[in-house]
Amino acid sequence: MPIPPALLTPDLSALTDGIYPQPLRQTLAGQTSQFITSTPPALASPQPQASPVPVVEKAKRLAAWTAVDRHVLPEHKVIGIGSGSTVPFVVERIVSQGKAVNKDRVFIPTGFQSKELIVNAKLLLGDVDQYPVIDVTIDGADEVDHDLNAIKGGGACHLREKVLAEAADTFVIVADYRKNSEVLGTNWTQGVPIEVAPFAYAKVLQNLHLIGSPKATLRMAKAKAGPVVSDNGNFIIDAPFPREMMQDPYTLLTRIKMLTGVVEVGLFCHMAKAAYFGNEDGSVLIKWHDGKTEHVDSSASPKLSQNDEISATNG
Ligand SMILES: O=C[C@H](O)[C@H](O)[C@H](O)COP(=O)(O)O
């Protein structure tokens, strides 16, 4: 199986002087994962060659940095951190705001991956049961429509993600240009992620087939025999629906949620205040909840020069 390219690692050197409590346990730093950024292990010489960052990764980073610059302000003390491959860039930008501002903040994860990101960045970790009111949550998405409705759950994290989105005064989505759609299901064709109680999965599947998703299937794990199990111990079903049903995601959400055995649906309707899309040309498109759009051209968007190259440490 090809090893995915390493994601860029935040420069944490400024945060290691003892202001932050040391982790109580060893984390997964150094392991290769699609989602976890960590300091790579020391490599024997010769040093690996730098290779250009793929355009999509730059776009994710631009979206994440721009959103952090605008929404994670010094007065914000409780911050929700979403899941996925765009979110490491959110943490990277927050770390770059400096230890003075970060020492009074607590960060709430949406799952195992974001918990590792927070701990590895030596930021203070909290949980939503301690902090049910969050100043701002920033998260990725699998697809976002013209009304800022989103499909989420490609990484099976949407239950906790929805709780943190709801708990937040401000919920902001960050993504690359591929996620920007008119209608959900256009680019993200594998279906709406649905978290279900394991013992009820067959019944939920049957009911999903009946309400309009004949191809709904249980999500199977890639490097394990059997189904994907969420951070909450549940199964995930992916349910593709026809375009006419995806055009009204709120109605679809309520229908799916009514099925007994469903824990949460990866349709986020009327939740986001703004969605930031990094573009291939270095610009950022911002879609606001009131229908307005804003275009930050490449000359005004955050500069990526310092990290334009990525070490091919996994190569
Ligand atoms: O369960 C996973 C989440 O909903 C992610 O936020 C979503 O899949 C987007 O991930 P990425 O930023 O990797 O596209």
PDBQT file of the ligand as one rigid body, heavy atoms in Angstrom, charges set to zero:
ROOT
HETATM    1  O1  LIG A 401     -15.026  12.480   9.640  1.00  0.00    +0.000 OA
HETATM    2  C1  LIG A 401     -14.270  13.279   9.111  1.00  0.00    +0.000 C 
HETATM    3  C2  LIG A 401     -14.563  14.666   8.921  1.00  0.00    +0.000 C 
HETATM    4  O2  LIG A 401     -15.895  15.006   8.724  1.00  0.00    +0.000 OA
HETATM    5  C3  LIG A 401     -13.613  15.463   8.036  1.00  0.00    +0.000 C 
HETATM    6  O3  LIG A 401     -13.680  16.768   8.493  1.00  0.00    +0.000 OA
HETATM    7  C4  LIG A 401     -13.966  15.392   6.566  1.00  0.00    +0.000 C 
HETATM    8  O4  LIG A 401     -13.928  14.057   6.155  1.00  0.00    +0.000 OA
HETATM    9  C5  LIG A 401     -13.015  16.238   5.705  1.00  0.00    +0.000 C 
HETATM   10  O5  LIG A 401     -11.733  15.757   5.746  1.00  0.00    +0.000 OA
HETATM   11  P1  LIG A 401     -10.559  16.327   4.836  1.00  0.00    +0.000 P 
HETATM   12  O6  LIG A 401     -10.175  17.664   5.379  1.00  0.00    +0.000 OA
HETATM   13  O7  LIG A 401      -9.478  15.298   4.965  1.00  0.00    +0.000 OA
HETATM   14  O8  LIG A 401     -11.094  16.383   3.447  1.00  0.00    +0.000 OA
ENDROOT
TORSDOF 0
